[in-house]
Amino acid sequence: MSELEEKCKELFPDIRLKEPLENHSTFRIGGPADYFYQLKDEEEFSKVLDFCRNQKIPILILGGGSNVLFDDKGFRGMVIKIETEKIEFDLNKNKVVADAGVPISKLLRATVQNKLSGLEKWIGLPGSVGGAVRGNAGCNGLETKDILISAKIFDLKDSKIKEFKNKDLDFSYRNSKIKENPELIVLSATFQLQKSDATEEEQRKIMMEIAKNRGQKQPYGLTAGSFFKNPSPEQPAGKLIEEAGLKGKVIGGAAISEKHGNFFINKNNATAKDIIELANLAKRQVQAKFGIELKEEVQIFTEKNGKTLAEKQAI
Ligand SMILES: Cc1cc2nc3c(=O)[nH]c(=O)nc-3n(C[C@H](O)[C@H](O)[C@H](O)COP(=O)(O)OP(=O)(O)OC[C@H]3O[C@@H](n4cnc5c(N)ncnc54)[C@H](O)[C@@H]3O)c2cc1C
């Protein structure tokens, strides 16, 4: 163990060294992170950050890992996986405050149990509250911006905790101020819901129906969801990739789903390199055939121009 690793272990005994990132991404791809910290307690956040800053260790924030592609060589720095999990209801005002680390599935269950409605359309939406706020995640016509009241955010620029109202977050399709400013870290979010007249059983039935529809459209397998943003509602990336003749295309262990052109799958021990090559092929073919530039929705923390993007994006 290096001197720095020893120091780190002494201050944060739960920290893991050389943690395989494949275990923390729905793609199941990624080499080791030098340091890996599971943040369970918000109070610890500034301590870990101070340590990283003092030691000049780059930081990468991780939520549920459902929208990331890690480098095959891993990450030379500290991955902070946000696993804070408090959920607090204000039943008089039909509001819920959820920590950034709360999985959307858990939040949805808790709201139904508390006879609140509003999140049902998110059945099957992977990831954490923090990841959803940052990327304005959504499905079935419900985006984060539609129900978010405010978010509590740690600003790395001045190490202050700030409350951002919905309108301050500049939400747009799969985008927000947080995505544009990697120094903004979501700590928790407040959502506006409504009282539900339906029984828990009735709400579950509605969700089962939504989940069934979703299952018919989306493939199973090791994936990070839609790889590219839709250039426009009329031109979804999946349709463009399909019309470029690439459904089912395989490079190495990676494949474009037969079911949905915008789903890239780790079919057989794919590397990040395989996925990137496949994505670049899709970009080239779609550009050549339709003159449209596809832009990644998945956050890529992998090699580019000899320097890892992770290093560039890391804080
Ligand atoms: C099968 C499948 C289906 C999907 N379907 C949909 C869908 O229908 N709609 C949709 O919108 N998305 C979909 N996705 C993508 C994904 O679920 C969302 O993007 C999700 O919101 C990502 O959240 P996460 O916690 O997993 O983020 P991660 O993958 O952990 O991180 C994504 C990015 O957010 C950053 N980040 C994470 N937490 C924080 C935080 N607290 N503060 C600041 N930055 C943070 C990370 O640094 C990274 O850059 C799907 C993914 C899969 C695997």
The ligand as an ORCA input file, in Angstrom:
! r2SCAN-3c Opt
* xyz 0 1
  C     -32.325     -0.063    -18.942
  C     -32.198      1.437    -18.835
  C     -33.280      2.230    -19.203
  C     -33.196      3.637    -19.100
  N     -34.284      4.373    -19.439
  C     -34.249      5.721    -19.260
  C     -35.410      6.526    -19.526
  O     -36.476      6.022    -19.900
  N     -35.300      7.872    -19.337
  C     -34.150      8.461    -18.892
  O     -34.132      9.685    -18.706
  N     -33.054      7.724    -18.635
  C     -33.063      6.384    -18.805
  N     -31.951      5.630    -18.539
  C     -30.688      6.308    -18.162
  C     -30.542      6.503    -16.643
  O     -31.453      5.702    -15.947
  C     -30.774      7.951    -16.230
  O     -29.892      8.778    -16.940
  C     -30.544      8.141    -14.720
  O     -31.127      9.348    -14.320
  C     -29.064      8.130    -14.324
  O     -29.005      8.178    -12.914
  P     -27.811      7.484    -12.124
  O     -28.018      7.770    -10.677
  O     -27.701      6.042    -12.502
  O     -26.589      8.305    -12.674
  P     -25.099      7.756    -12.933
  O     -25.132      6.829    -14.102
  O     -24.508      7.257    -11.687
  O     -24.371      9.109    -13.339
  C     -24.709      9.789    -14.528
  C     -24.041     11.167    -14.492
  O     -24.627     11.917    -13.427
  C     -23.624     12.356    -12.514
  N     -24.211     12.302    -11.175
  C     -24.738     11.215    -10.539
  N     -25.223     11.573     -9.328
  C     -25.000     12.901     -9.199
  C     -25.251     13.856     -8.165
  N     -25.832     13.511     -7.010
  N     -24.881     15.146     -8.375
  C     -24.282     15.512     -9.534
  N     -24.002     14.658    -10.534
  C     -24.360     13.368    -10.369
  C     -22.441     11.421    -12.722
  O     -21.219     12.055    -12.430
  C     -22.545     11.098    -14.212
  O     -21.908     12.100    -14.968
  C     -32.004      4.236    -18.620
  C     -30.915      3.423    -18.233
  C     -31.025      2.043    -18.329
  C     -29.873      1.204    -17.880
*
